[in-house]
Amino acid sequence: MPIVTKYVCDRCEKFYDKPEEVKNVGVAVSNGNAMASSYNYNHVAIKIRKLWCHPCLKETGLLPYTKEEEKKQEPKKISLEDIIFDMIADEVNDRLANQ
């Protein structure tokens, strides 16, 4: 019997068959050097990681639209603070639900 892996978007809860259809989105707070050129998620004080699909990334402005898509849609004004707040709220709700 074959094993089938499904990927679910943590934001819209849609299922996807391919790992390319979802991306890791995360917020990390580090006590290290502020000028570091890359982030290592193994050495952070706080980490929140979620899987988001391409439509959710585009809707929040984290994934750029192509020129054709920009012409079709009016840009939504969502701030980076709103995105981070939503991710933290999701994490808090998940942890409260698992207690």
N, C-alpha and C positions, 0 to 999 in steps of 0.2 A: 504494500500500500504506500503510495507516494505521500510525502510530507508537503503541505501547502502553507506558505507563510503569507499572512496578510499584514499590511501596514495600515494603521489607523491614524488619521490626523487628530491631534489632541485638541484642536480648536473647533473644527466642524464635525468631527467624529465620523467622517466618511472613510470607507475602506478602499485600499489600493493594493494592486497585485505586485507592482514593481517598486524596488527601493528608490529608484530615481524619481518617483512621483512625490516623495516626501523628503523634507530636509530637516536637519537638526537645527533648532533655534534655541539659544541659551543666553542666560544672564549669569555673569560670574563676578565675584568681588574678590580681589586678590590683595594680600598684604605685601606683595613683592614690589619690584621696581616698576614705577609708573611708566617708564620709557621702554618696557619690554616690547619686542617686535612681534611676538606670538604668544598665544595663551595655551597653557597646558592645563586641561581640566582636572588633572590629578592633584594639582597643588593649589587649590583655591579654597577660601574660607567658606563661601556660600556658592552653591551651584544649582541652577535650575535648567533642565534641558527638556525640551518638548519636540515632538515631530509635528511639523506643519506641512500641509500640501501646497502646491504651487498657487491655486486660487486664493488661499488664505494669505500667503506671502505677498501676492500682488495686491490684494485688498487692503492690507495694512501698510503697503508701501515699502516693504523690505525687499521685494524682488521687482526690478524695474520692468515696465511694460515695453513692448515693442512699439515702434512708431505707429503702426496700424491700430494697435490696441489703444494707444493714447488718444487717437482721433475719435475712436468709438465711445470712450468713457470719459466722463468728467472726473478729475482727480478729487478724491476725498481728503479732507484735512484731518489726518490723525497724527498726533504728535508721538515722538519716541517715548515720552513719559506715559502716554496712554497705553502703548504696547507693553512696556515694562510692567505697568500696574496690572494689566490684564494677565500677564504671565505669572506674576507673583500671587495674584488673587486665585488663579487656577491651582497653583501649588499649595496654597494655604487650605483651600477647599478640599483638595485631594488628601492632604495630611489629616484634616479634621474628620473626613469621612472614614479614614482607615484607623482611627483611634478606637 
